[in-house]
Amino acid sequence: MTFVEDEIASQPDCWLIATGQADATPLPAAGERVAVVGCGTSWFVGQCYAALRERAGLGETDAFAASEVPADRRYDRVVAITRSGTTTEVLDVLRRAQAPTVVITADGATPAAVAATDTIALPFADERSVVQTRFATTTLALLRTHLGEDLSGVIADGRTALASELPDGALERSQFTFLGRAWTVGLANEAALKFREASLSWSESYPALEYRHGPISIADGRSLVWMLGQAPERLQDDVVGTGAVWVDSRLDPMAELIRAQRAAVALGRARGLDPDHPRNLTRSVILS
């Protein structure tokens, strides 16, 4: 078993631990205007959190790639997500921030933790694989719980996702598209990234209603289109009409992401790749 397979399998247990810690964390209070920053997977988690926090009516929340934070926009608090705590762009944001900062990281002794006003460390969710899985979803479990969600059903769905079969035909396709709505757009972005990283696949992601506005033109018998969350009316029929495989689920979308992670790793292994060490990637991007 690769490191990433073991880390994928541990996610529901990590979520359970995180839910017990959420109330004791220095996360934003209701009414604060918040920026959430991260790179890659962490940015996509930030997208999920921003949409969920606004849906809950807790305050305006923007999610940015750490390299693209507007210099002149003012916030009450900045939340930075970084597994390694060493990512250059995140450190730059923390050092320049004009508001109090909170960093969520796997190691409380990293440069990001030193630079932030407050630190939330999740060492039990740290990973050895370059491909990030459980740290990201555990961070999201923490954030969702802090927003007032009961994740007991989500954790049960996560265990179901680990035990369930992968979608029929998933490993025979060569083009993969992931779709989401509202907060699950971030999950769709993350699922597509996992396929690129772990299996070097042609993968894309879109808001579900945007898929008809051009991207559906690439769908054919080589494609798989995977919906994370509730699909718009008639979209499944449109996708199936192209010859593509349609995948959806009644599981919580964060739990369904586990199935996408498993499929990405399985496809990578079938292609003779090492999912723990994707081509051209390192565990942290540190710029000179």
N, C-alpha and C positions, 0 to 999 in steps of 0.2 A: 504494500500500500504506500502511495506517495504521501508526503506531508499534507498536501492540499486535500486529499481524500479524507484523511483523518480529521483535518480541521473542519471540513464540510460536515462530517458526521457529528461533530461536537456542538454544533450551533444551538440546538434547542436547550442543551444544558447551560451553555453560556448565556442565552437569553434569560433563563430562569434566574441566574445569579444577578444579571444586570437589573432585572425588575425589582429585586430586593434592595438595590442601592440608589434608585432614582430619586427618592425623596430627600436624600442627604447630599445632593449635588448642588453646586453653585450655578445652575442653569438659569437662563433668563426668566424674570418674573413677568406676570401678565401685564400687558400694556407697554412693555419696552419695545423700542424699535431695534431690530436685530439684523446683523449681517452674519451669515454663515459662510466660511471659506474652507477650501480644501483643494486637493489636486487629484485628478483621476477618480478612483472609486470614492474617495472621501468627499469630493465635490458632488458626486451623485447622491450620496447619503444626505448631504446638505440640501440638495434640491427636494428630497423627500420631506425632510424636516421643515423646510420653509413652507411648503404647501400645506402640511398637516397643522402647523402652528397657526397659520392664517385661517384655515378652515375651522379651527377650534375657537377663533375669535380672540386670540391672545396677543395679537399685535402684528404690525407690519414686519415681514421677514423676507430678506433677500438672500439668495444663494449665489456665490461667485466662485469661479476658478480663482485661486489665490493670486494668480498673475494678472487678474483683470478687475481687481477691486477699484472702484472709482475713488480718486484721491480726495475729492471735495464733497463727498456725501457723508452726512453725519448720522451716527447711530448711538444708541444708549449702551449697547453691548456687542462685542464681536465674539462669535464662537468659531474656533478653529478646530478642524478634525485632521489628525495626522497620526497614522499608525506608528511610524518610526520616530516622530518628534524631531526629525533632522531635515525635513524638506525645505529647500532654500526659499521658495516663494512664500511658504507659510510663515517662516521665521521673519521674512521681510514685513509681512502684514502685521505680525504681533509687535514688532519693534516700532512700526510707524503708527499704530492705532492711537486714536485720540480718545477712545472710550475704554472702559474696563474690558478685559479679554478673558475668555475661558478656553482652555485647550483640552480636547479629549484625545488621549494618546494611550498607547500600550505600555509606555514606560515613563514613570513619573520623574525620572532623573535625566531626561533628555534636554537639549537646548530649548525646545519649544516650551517645556514645563518651566524652565527658568525664566523665559521671556514673558510668559503669561501672568496675568493677575491671579488667576485661579486655575487649578489643574484637576482634571478627572482622569485617573489612571485605571485602565482595564487590563492589567497584566494577565489575567486568566484567559483573555481573548487574543493574546499575542500569537504570532504565527511564524513558522520557519519557511514556508513557501513564499516566493516572490508574489505569486497570485494571491490577492487578498479576498478572503471570504468571510470568516467568522468575526474578525474585528469590525468590519463594516456593518454586518447585520446586528452584532451585539451593541454597537453604538446606536443603531437605529432602534433597537429594542429599548435601550435606556431612554432615548429621547421620546419615543412613543409613550412609555410609561409615565414620564415626567409631564407629558401633555394630558394625562388623565385616562389613558386607555388601559383596559384590563387585557393583558396579553396571554392569559391562561389558554384561551382557544387557539391563539396564534402558535403557542409552543406545541400544543397538541397537533396542529396542522403541520408544523415543522417535522415532527416525528413521522407523520404520515408521508410527507414528501421524501423522507429518507428511505422509507420502506416500499414506496410505490414504483411501478415500472416507468421507464423513460418513454416519452411519446413514440408511438409507432413511426418508423421511418426517419427518426431524428438523425441517426448516424449515417443515413444514406444520402442526405441532402448536402448541397455545397454552398447554398446561400441562405442566410438566416436574418430575419427581421423581428425585432421585439417592439411591442407597442404598449403604451400605458396611457392613463388618464389622470389628471390632477397629480396627486402625490406619487403615483406609480410610474410617471414618466421617468423619474430618477431611477427607479428599479429597472425599467426597460433599457435605459442607457447603461446601467451596470451589467445587465445580462449580456448585452451585445459586446461590452468590453471583455467579459470573461471568455466569450467565444473567440475573440481576436487573440487574447493572451494565451489561452490554454491550448487552442487548436489551430491557430493561424487561419481562422475562417473569415470569409467575406460576411461580415455581420453589420447590421445597421439598426437604428432605433429612432422612433418617432412618437409624438403624441398620436393617439389612435385616429382621431378625426382628420389629422393631417395626412394620413397614409394614402388616402384617395387623391390627394392633390399633387400627384406626380410620382411618388415612390412606388406605388403599386405597379407602375409600368415595368419594373424589373422582375416581377413575380412570374414564375412559370413552374414547370415540373421539377426544377432543381431546388425550389425554395421551400422554406418552412417559415411560417408566420406565427409568432408566439405572443399571445395576449396576456398581460399581467394585470389582472383586475377585470372589471365588468366591461365587456365589449360594446361599442355603439351598435345600434340596431342595424341589421342587414350587412354589417361589415364582414362577418364570417362568410355569407353567401358570395360576396364580391371576391373574397380571397380564394375560396374554393373554386370559383369559376375560372381562375387563372391557371389551375392545375397545381397550385401550391398546397402543402399540408398546413392545416389550421390546428393550433394547439391553444387550449385554454383550460381553466381549472376552477373549481369552487373553493380551493384552498385560499387562505389569506395570501395576498400577493407576495409578502415577504417570505412566506413559507414556500410559495411556488418558485421563488428565486432559487431555492435549494435545488429543485429539479433542473433548472437551467444550468446551475453550477456543475451538477453531476454530469449532465449531458456534454458540457464543454470539455470536462476532463476526460470523459469516456471517448469522445471524438479525438481529442489530442493523443490519447494513448493508442487508439486504433490507427493513427497516422504515424506512430513511432516517435512521438514527441515526448519531451519531459515537461509535464505541466508545472512542476515546481520551479523550473528555470526557463521561462519564456525567452525567445530570441530577442536580443537587443535590450532587455530590461534588467533593472536592478531593483532591490527592495526599496531603496530610497533614491530620489533624484537630488543630488547635491551639486549645485552649479559653482563653478570657480569664479 
